[in-house]
């Protein structure tokens, strides 16, 4: 053959090309018996007989006695690495970008190692192939490094320690493949999840500064109460004597006979020291597709975990029914989960429901009737004993509404928020139009609490409103609390030792507690964390933080006691959807 099949000089000019192995018959011919190498390229010649021949950069490659030639670039090679999905020691997902420069040693033995380890059966090596060869080593080194460090330390470090660890790993594989590091190595870590947490903490810090004066007043009041223990004990003894002398009088009526200062001290002492009338058996949490049971005596991990695979879609809410079973709201239906079972015994669906973004945010049940609220599907009623499907209630009121939420049952009446109004109707009635409408809110209703004192509700502006009667329509609610344009997501009324207290959250750094009918209040705080929702029992307050990644737990009546935190997202990998508390008196209910 007079001319060669392939001219390697065309290969040398591309900057991404690193190595080429070709048989001599493709590059030499009768007229061409030698190749002059460029200054950046060296070669390893495989011979028919004898040792391989190394040709230095810029030298001549002779065809005599040769079988094949490995051409190798000898200049430094810049390699980029982009590693996704690393996990820090504290459970945050991180990404890493790394850049390094390597060089292939210009020696015969190193070329042979490179040919065996990197080239293998391939003909060509370029930058992407060499990067892929080193990728597992980089991945393993950075995975190990991330797992030993918290996300904050990773994202804020200068990378020197990580670069040292990666250099050691690359040196080991380089020794086996003829490669060595050349020049500086750089690594940077980024965590979107940690960034969101950090931003939330910064917002909480700002809110803490705004609330500093208020907390100072609270702390001084609490310190004053602690300093007067003996005086408080005498007041308690006097109150108990009055209770024995006037058994027909309520506790609030008796306490109001004391001075204003004494009343405040009595309230604080009663709630802190008196035994709870109802003990909480379980804290039940919906997170992802799981139902988690926590015992109040051990909040480090759930005592029981149930995974729900329901035909009605993602889990959204959970409430405790009067019979002790849980009613779980999902995307397009609800189900009943008895406490002693691992799967629902009843699943109620909305046939033909369109694709929805949310789910049933609240459920109420009485006898064979079940009601549920959904901002997209409206108010649905099922009859568990009837063969026909669900009934959509009050379609005229809900079909154009942006928010339908928080259906509640109290004293034979049902109440539910629809945009800026609350409707109420008898549970045993089948009506086309709700007989009672409570209006007057300046923004959407976000939480509903029917009580003996009327309907209490919170709205998106953070206002807490009071309509005095459940069974009558009203357009003029009393303003209980003026909000700060942050939604009220929970409202409860709880009675302890005959004293009713209003408990609510307004997406601030505290849970608010007010004595109903008196001008005394207290707050439960969690170190500046913003609190969204709260669940209340006589012995516990359980709040969900702004990121919905943890629960904050207090003993009722002890706002001064440091709270306990349950890191739900770290335990499950999912955000909190809803929480409910199971009292001891209902925990033993067993379904047939």
C-alpha positions in Angstrom: 0.0 0.0 0.0 1.5 3.3 -1.1 -0.5 5.6 1.4 -1.7 5.0 4.9 -5.4 4.5 5.7 -5.4 6.9 8.6 -3.4 10.1 9.4 -3.0 10.5 13.2 -2.1 14.1 12.9 -5.8 14.9 12.3 -6.4 13.3 15.8 -3.8 15.3 17.6 -5.3 18.7 16.9 -8.5 18.1 18.9 -8.1 19.4 22.5 -10.5 16.7 24.0 -8.5 13.8 22.5 -6.2 12.1 25.1 -5.1 8.8 23.6 -5.3 6.7 20.4 -4.3 3.1 19.9 -4.0 1.9 16.2 -2.5 -1.0 14.4 0.6 0.0 12.4 -1.0 -1.1 9.1 -3.4 1.8 9.4 -0.9 4.6 9.9 2.2 3.4 7.9 2.7 2.6 4.2 5.3 1.9 1.6 5.9 5.7 1.3 5.5 6.5 5.0 7.7 4.5 7.4 7.9 7.0 10.3 5.7 9.6 12.1 7.1 12.8 13.7 5.2 13.3 17.1 4.0 16.8 18.1 5.7 18.3 21.2 2.6 17.5 23.3 2.3 13.8 22.4 4.4 10.7 23.2 3.9 7.1 22.1 4.2 3.5 23.2 5.1 1.1 20.3 4.0 -2.5 20.7 6.6 -4.7 18.9 6.5 -8.2 17.4 9.6 -9.2 19.3 11.1 -7.7 22.4 10.1 -5.0 24.8 7.6 -2.2 24.0 9.3 1.0 22.9 8.6 4.3 24.5 8.9 7.4 22.2 9.2 10.7 24.0 7.2 13.8 23.1 8.3 15.2 19.8 10.2 12.0 18.8 9.9 9.8 15.8 7.7 6.6 15.7 9.3 4.0 13.5 7.3 1.3 11.8 9.9 -1.4 11.7 8.9 -4.4 13.9 5.9 -2.7 15.3 2.4 -4.1 15.7 0.5 -1.1 17.1 1.1 2.3 18.5 -0.5 4.0 21.5 -0.4 7.8 21.1 -0.9 9.7 24.4 -1.2 13.4 25.2 1.3 14.5 27.8 0.0 17.9 28.8 -2.2 18.5 31.9 -5.9 17.6 31.4 -8.7 19.6 33.1 -11.5 17.3 34.3 -14.8 18.6 35.6 -17.1 16.5 38.0 -20.7 17.3 38.9 -21.9 15.0 41.7 -25.6 15.1 42.6 -27.6 13.6 45.5 -25.0 13.5 48.2 -26.3 13.4 51.8 -24.8 15.3 54.7 -24.4 13.9 58.2 -27.5 15.8 59.4 -29.6 14.4 56.5 -29.7 17.2 53.9 -29.3 16.5 50.2 -26.2 18.2 48.8 -24.6 18.6 45.3 -20.8 19.0 44.7 -18.8 20.4 41.8 -15.1 19.5 41.6 -12.4 20.4 39.1 -8.9 18.8 38.9 -6.0 18.6 36.5 -4.3 15.3 35.8 -1.3 14.3 33.7 -0.3 11.0 32.2 3.3 10.1 33.1 5.6 10.0 30.1 7.2 6.7 30.9 6.9 3.3 29.4 5.6 1.6 32.5 3.0 4.4 33.1 1.8 4.2 29.5 1.3 0.5 29.9 -0.7 1.0 33.2 -2.8 3.7 31.4 -3.4 1.4 28.5 -4.5 -1.5 30.7 -6.6 0.5 33.2 -8.1 3.3 31.2 -8.0 2.4 27.5 -8.8 -1.3 27.9 -10.5 -2.6 24.7 -11.3 0.9 23.4 -9.5 2.6 20.6 -9.8 6.2 21.7 -9.8 8.0 25.1 -11.1 11.5 25.3 -12.0 13.9 28.2 -15.5 12.5 28.8 -14.2 8.9 28.9 -11.4 9.8 31.4 -13.9 11.7 33.5 -16.2 8.7 33.5 -13.3 6.5 34.5 -12.5 8.6 37.6 -16.2 9.4 38.4 -16.8 6.5 40.8 -13.7 7.4 42.8 -14.8 11.0 43.1 -18.3 9.9 43.9 -17.2 7.6 46.7 -14.7 10.0 48.2 -17.3 12.9 48.3 -20.1 10.6 49.6 -17.9 9.5 52.5 -16.8 13.1 53.2 -20.4 14.5 53.1 -21.7 11.7 55.4 -19.1 12.8 58.1 -20.0 16.5 58.0 -23.2 18.6 58.5 -24.7 20.6 55.6 -23.8 24.0 57.2 -20.1 23.0 57.5 -20.1 21.7 53.9 -21.6 24.8 52.3 -19.6 27.3 54.3 -16.2 25.6 54.2 -13.4 26.7 51.9 -13.1 23.1 50.6 -9.5 22.4 51.6 -10.3 19.4 53.8 -12.5 17.9 51.1 -9.8 18.6 48.5 -7.3 16.7 50.6 -9.6 13.7 51.0 -10.3 13.6 47.2 -6.6 14.1 46.3 -5.8 11.0 48.4 -8.5 8.9 46.6 -7.4 10.1 43.2 -3.7 9.5 44.0 -4.5 5.8 44.8 -6.3 5.2 41.5 -3.7 7.3 39.6 -0.9 5.0 40.8 -2.7 2.1 39.2 -3.5 3.9 35.9 -0.5 6.0 35.1 -2.2 9.3 36.2 -1.1 11.9 38.7 -2.7 15.1 39.9 -1.3 18.3 38.4 -2.0 21.7 39.8 -4.8 22.8 42.2 -8.0 20.8 43.0 -11.2 22.7 43.8 -14.5 21.5 45.4 -17.6 23.4 46.2 -20.7 22.1 48.0 -24.3 23.3 47.5 -27.5 22.3 49.4 -30.8 23.8 48.3 -32.6 22.0 51.3 -30.1 23.5 53.8 -30.4 26.9 52.1 -34.2 26.9 52.7 -33.7 25.9 56.3 -31.1 28.6 56.8 -33.4 31.2 55.2 -36.2 30.2 57.5 -33.9 30.5 60.5 -32.9 34.0 59.4 -36.6 34.9 59.2 -37.1 33.5 62.6 -34.2 35.5 64.0 -35.8 38.7 62.6 -39.1 37.8 64.3 -37.3 37.1 67.5 -35.9 40.6 67.5 -39.3 42.0 67.0 -40.7 40.0 69.9 -37.9 40.7 72.3 -39.7 43.2 74.4 -42.8 41.0 74.7 -40.7 38.0 75.8 -39.0 40.2 78.4 -42.3 40.9 80.0 -43.3 37.2 80.0 -40.0 36.2 81.6 -40.3 38.8 84.3 -43.9 37.6 85.1 -42.8 34.0 85.2 -39.8 34.8 87.4 -42.2 36.6 89.8 -44.5 33.6 90.0 -41.6 31.3 90.8 -40.4 33.7 93.5 -43.8 33.6 95.3 -44.3 29.9 95.6 -45.3 30.1 99.3 -47.8 32.9 98.6 -49.3 30.9 95.7 -49.7 27.9 97.9 -51.7 29.9 100.4 -53.9 31.2 97.5 -54.5 27.7 96.3 -55.5 26.6 99.8 -57.9 29.4 100.0 -59.4 28.6 96.6 -59.9 25.0 97.5 -61.7 26.0 100.8 -64.0 28.3 98.8 -64.7 25.4 96.3 -65.7 23.1 99.2 -67.9 25.9 100.7 -69.6 26.7 97.4 -69.7 23.5 95.4 -72.3 24.9 93.0 -70.1 27.7 91.8 -67.8 27.3 88.8 -64.0 27.6 89.1 -63.9 30.8 87.0 -66.6 32.4 89.2 -64.5 31.6 92.3 -61.3 32.9 90.8 -62.9 36.2 89.9 -63.3 37.0 93.6 -59.5 37.4 93.9 -57.6 40.5 92.8 -56.3 40.7 89.3 -52.7 39.9 90.3 -53.9 36.9 92.4 -56.0 35.6 89.6 -53.0 35.5 87.3 -51.0 33.6 89.8 -53.8 31.2 90.5 -54.3 30.4 86.8 -50.6 29.8 86.3 -50.4 27.5 89.3 -53.5 25.6 88.6 -52.4 24.7 85.0 -48.9 23.9 86.0 -49.5 21.8 89.1 -52.9 20.3 88.9 -53.1 16.7 87.6 -54.4 16.5 84.0 -57.9 15.2 83.7 -57.1 13.4 80.4 -53.7 11.8 79.6 -52.5 11.5 76.0 -51.9 8.0 74.9 -50.6 8.6 71.4 -49.4 11.4 69.2 -50.4 10.4 65.7 -48.6 12.0 62.7 -49.3 11.8 59.0 -46.1 12.2 56.9 -45.8 11.1 53.3 -47.6 7.8 53.0 -47.1 6.8 56.7 -49.1 7.0 59.9 -46.7 7.3 62.8 -47.6 6.6 66.5 -45.4 8.3 69.2 -45.8 7.6 72.9 -45.5 10.8 75.0 -42.9 9.0 77.3 -40.6 8.3 74.3 -40.5 10.8 71.6 -37.2 9.8 70.1 -38.8 7.4 67.6 -42.2 6.2 66.6 -43.5 3.2 68.6 -45.5 2.1 65.5 -45.4 2.9 61.8 -48.0 2.1 59.2 -47.6 2.6 55.5 -50.8 3.4 53.7 -51.3 2.5 50.0 -54.7 3.9 49.4 -56.7 4.0 46.2 -57.8 7.6 47.1 -54.3 9.1 46.7 -51.9 11.0 48.9 -52.7 11.4 52.7 -53.7 14.9 53.7 -55.3 15.0 57.2 -56.2 12.9 60.3 -58.8 13.3 63.0 -59.9 11.1 65.9 -63.5 9.9 65.7 -65.9 9.6 68.6 -65.5 5.8 68.4 -61.7 6.0 68.8 -60.9 5.3 65.1 -58.9 7.7 62.9 -60.5 9.4 60.0 -57.9 10.0 57.3 -58.4 12.5 54.5 -56.7 11.8 51.2 -56.6 13.3 47.7 -60.0 12.0 46.4 -61.5 10.2 49.4 -61.4 9.4 53.1 -60.9 6.2 55.1 -61.4 4.9 58.6 -58.4 3.3 60.4 -59.2 1.6 63.7 -56.5 1.9 66.3 -55.9 -1.9 66.5 -55.6 -2.4 62.8 -52.8 -1.9 60.3 -55.2 -1.1 57.3 -58.4 0.9 56.9 -61.6 -1.0 57.3 -63.6 1.6 55.4 -62.6 3.6 52.3 -65.0 6.2 50.9 -64.3 7.6 47.5 -65.5 10.4 45.2 -66.0 8.5 41.9 -64.9 10.4 38.8 -63.1 13.0 40.8 -60.8 15.1 38.6 -57.1 15.4 39.3 -56.7 17.6 42.4 -53.7 19.4 43.9 -54.8 19.1 47.5 -57.0 16.7 49.5 -59.7 16.4 52.1 -58.4 18.7 54.9 -60.9 17.7 57.6 -63.4 14.9 58.3 -66.3 14.6 60.7 -68.4 11.4 61.4 -71.5 10.6 63.4 -73.2 7.3 63.3 -73.3 6.1 59.7 -72.8 9.6 58.3 -69.4 11.0 57.2 -68.7 14.5 56.1 -65.4 15.9 54.6 -64.2 19.3 53.3 -62.0 19.7 50.2 -61.1 23.1 48.6 -61.6 21.7 45.1 -64.3 19.1 45.6 -66.4 21.0 48.2 -68.3 19.4 51.1 -69.0 15.7 50.6 -71.3 13.5 52.7 -71.2 9.7 52.6 -73.7 7.3 54.2 -71.7 4.2 55.1 -74.8 2.0 55.2 -76.3 3.2 51.9 -75.4 1.6 48.6 -75.4 4.9 46.6 -72.4 7.1 46.3 -71.4 10.3 48.0 -73.5 13.5 48.0 -72.0 16.9 47.3 -73.6 19.4 49.8 -74.2 23.1 49.2 -72.8 23.1 45.7 -74.0 26.7 45.1 -71.9 27.9 48.0 -68.8 25.8 47.3 -68.5 25.3 43.5 -66.8 28.8 43.0 -65.1 29.0 46.4 -61.3 29.1 46.6 -61.2 27.5 50.0 -63.5 25.1 51.8 -61.9 23.9 55.0 -62.0 22.7 58.6 -65.4 21.0 58.9 -66.2 20.5 62.6 -69.0 18.8 64.6 -70.2 20.1 67.9 -73.4 19.5 69.9 -75.3 18.1 66.9 -74.2 20.9 64.6 -71.7 20.9 61.7 -69.7 24.0 60.8 -67.3 24.6 57.9 -65.4 27.6 56.5 -66.1 28.6 52.9 -63.9 31.5 51.8 -64.8 34.4 54.1 -67.8 32.7 55.7 -68.7 29.9 58.0 -71.8 27.8 57.4 -73.5 25.7 60.1 -76.3 23.1 59.8 -77.8 20.3 61.9 -76.0 17.0 61.4 -79.2 15.1 61.1 -80.7 17.4 58.4 -80.5 17.0 54.6 -80.7 20.5 53.2 -79.9 22.2 49.9 -78.9 25.5 51.6 -77.1 25.9 54.9 -79.5 27.5 57.5 -76.9 29.5 59.3 -74.1 31.6 57.8 -71.5 33.5 59.9 -70.0 36.3 57.9 -68.0 39.5 58.6 -64.5 38.2 58.3 -62.2 40.5 56.2 -60.3 37.5 54.7 -60.6 33.8 54.1 -61.5 31.6 57.1 -58.5 29.3 57.9 -59.6 27.6 61.2 -63.0 26.8 62.8 -63.9 26.0 66.4 -67.5 25.6 67.4 -67.9 25.8 71.3 -70.5 26.3 74.0 -69.8 30.0 73.7 -70.5 30.1 69.9 -68.3 29.8 66.8 -64.7 30.9 67.1 -62.6 31.1 63.9 -59.3 32.4 62.6 -58.7 34.0 59.2 -55.8 34.5 56.7 -55.1 38.0 58.2 -54.4 36.4 61.6 -57.6 37.7 63.2 -59.5 35.5 65.7 -63.2 36.2 65.5 -66.2 35.1 67.7 -69.8 34.7 66.7 -71.8 34.2 69.8 -74.3 31.5 68.7 -73.7 28.5 66.4 -77.4 28.1 65.5 -78.1 31.6 64.4 -76.7 33.5 61.3 -74.6 36.6 62.2 -72.7 39.2 60.3 -71.0 41.0 63.2 -68.3 38.9 64.9 -66.4 40.1 67.9 -62.7 40.6 67.3 -60.8 38.5 69.9 -57.3 39.0 68.5 -56.1 41.4 65.8 -53.7 39.6 63.4 -50.4 40.6 61.8 -51.3 39.4 58.2 -50.2 35.9 59.1 -52.8 33.2 58.9 -54.4 31.6 62.0 -54.1 27.9 61.2 -55.4 26.4 64.5 -58.1 27.4 67.0 -59.0 25.3 70.1 -61.0 25.7 73.3 -59.8 23.5 76.2 -61.2 23.4 79.7 -59.0 22.4 82.6 -60.3 22.3 86.2 -63.4 24.1 85.0 -61.4 27.0 83.4 -61.9 27.4 79.6 -58.9 28.5 77.6 -58.6 29.6 74.0 -55.5 28.3 72.2 -54.5 29.4 68.7 -51.5 29.8 66.4 -51.1 32.7 64.0 -47.9 31.7 62.0 -45.8 33.5 64.5 -43.1 32.4 66.9 -45.6 31.4 69.7 -48.7 29.5 70.6 -51.3 31.9 72.2 -53.3 30.9 75.2 -56.1 33.1 76.7 -58.4 32.6 79.7 -61.9 32.8 78.3 -63.9 35.5 80.0 -60.8 37.0 81.7 -57.9 39.2 80.5 -55.1 36.8 81.2 -52.9 35.2 78.5 -49.7 33.3 78.1 -47.5 32.1 75.2 -45.6 28.9 74.4 -42.4 29.6 72.4 -39.9 27.4 70.7 -36.7 29.4 70.5 -37.9 31.7 67.7 -39.2 29.0 65.4 -42.3 30.0 63.4 -45.2 27.8 64.4 -48.1 26.9 62.0 -50.5 24.5 63.7 -51.1 23.3 67.2 -52.9 20.2 68.7 -54.1 20.5 72.3 -54.8 18.1 75.2 -55.0 18.6 78.9 -51.4 17.5 79.3 -49.7 18.3 76.0 -49.4 21.0 73.3 -48.0 19.8 70.0 -47.1 22.5 67.4 -45.9 22.0 63.8 -43.1 24.4 62.7 -43.1 26.5 59.5 -41.1 24.0 57.5 -43.3 21.1 58.6 -40.2 19.1 59.3 -40.6 18.8 63.1 -43.0 18.9 66.0 -42.5 21.0 69.1 -44.0 19.5 72.4 -44.8 21.3 75.7 -46.5 20.2 78.9 -49.8 22.0 79.1 -49.6 24.8 81.7 -45.8 25.0 81.6 -44.8 27.6 78.9 -41.6 28.1 80.8 -40.6 24.4 80.4 -38.2 23.9 77.5 -40.0 22.1 74.6 -39.1 18.7 73.2 -38.6 18.4 69.5 -39.5 15.4 67.2 -37.6 15.6 63.9 -40.3 14.0 61.7 -38.6 14.8 58.3 -35.3 13.3 59.5 -37.2 10.1 60.7 -39.3 9.7 57.5 -37.9 11.9 54.8 -41.3 13.6 54.4 -43.0 16.8 55.6 -45.8 16.7 58.2 -49.3 16.7 56.8 -51.3 16.6 60.0 -51.3 15.6 63.7 -53.8 14.4 66.2 -53.7 13.5 69.9 -55.3 10.3 71.2 -56.5 10.5 74.9 -56.1 7.5 77.2 -59.8 7.0 77.6 -60.3 6.2 73.8 -57.1 4.3 73.2 -58.5 0.9 74.1 -61.5 1.1 71.7 -61.5 -2.0 69.5 -63.5 -2.3 66.3 -65.4 -5.4 65.5 
